[in-house]
């Protein structure tokens, strides 16, 4: 069965997406708010992340039980996360607890605490989170990425923020941010699983009527820099390499083609890049790749760690594989990969937690230009032609869309030599 969405607008203009699955024993409810790190107030990096944390400090019906405890008592799960474009909240429960889950989620989203004491406590917790994140190269490279791409200060920090900005944040700053962005037209609620429509819709209308009506200011940032751009620096026991290609954004009308190219090239154990770097040449142990898309920014990110002295070999292999993908990909491979990709997405769609967020972010960011239910998405993938595929691959893997960050201790002459070699590889490829 290919699941289909239903969209409903509440009286305060809050958008609700439903996907009812009669046989499901569970229900996942996600709420996405268009208030991510790119919306952080000037000089207050991380405020969107702080708001996400602090909203969980409300209590469930009595002051003795936290919202975390409440959802656990129902046998469920709760999550919160902050990204570039939005902040997300979600609950996942047995279908018998759907009404209670809705009430918990509504409490999280609509009830910002006013306690200075709780605010300072949450800042201490976030400080510890930033300490952990600061040790993760894959997170840290995101800041460098936006520097190389030419993004302004609102893009040059991690979603979690920076410790020095965190220390300066006051409760009134958080309250201002919350009033500005947590409004109905800037929010989407998504329910997937055993959704008893007639029973739950009145509850949704009542609980989320507390969300103020209105729109939030937009925040669009142009990334003006063209590649190739290469940065090397830092201290690491082994080279950590991140190569990222600028690509179309989430609102591109060619989104299914973009997703297919990224999947075939670098995402997963089947990908051409994993097969080349690990299985054929043994240059790396692991390879990670993400298609990071927002409303107006897109990058295909590739991360790996290798041994000292192998950096050039790894980069050479990546660049060569982009050329091989364009020059040797066949019609037969395209049809085979489309079938595999569709089956993979259908399997993902069985996960109601995954789909609750999938529906919500499509509605919040891109539904006017892209498929927002699985059936439409599958139809678009089936229609991808060889011409579509190659056009997208050539666009993504052009030299002007190439950016690289090597986290490795190098002398000045070594950095110069590495950059010279990489630029030569790109010229030869062209």
Secondary structure, 3 states (H helix, E strand, C coil): CCCCCEEEECCCCCEEEEEECCCCCEEEEEEEECCCHHHCCCCCCCHHHHHHHHHCCCECCCCCCEHHHHHHHCCCEEEEEECCCCEEEEEEEEHHHHHHHHHHHHHHHHCCCCCHHHHHHHHHHHHHHHHHHCCCHHHHHHHHHHHHHCCCHHHCCCCCCCHHHHHHCCHHHHHHHHHHHCEHHHEEEEEEECCCHHHHHHHHHHHHHHCECCCCCCCCCCCCCCCCEEEEECCCCCCEEEEEEECCCCCCCCHHHHHHHHHHHHCCCCCHHHHHHHHHCCCCCCEEEEEEECCCCEEEEEEEECCCCCHHHHHHHHHHHHHHHHHHCCHHHHHHHHHHHHHHHHHHHCCHHHHHHHHHHHHHHHCCCCCCCHHHHHHHHHCCCHHHHHHHHHHHCCHHHEEEEEECCCCHHHHHHHHHHHHHHHHHHC
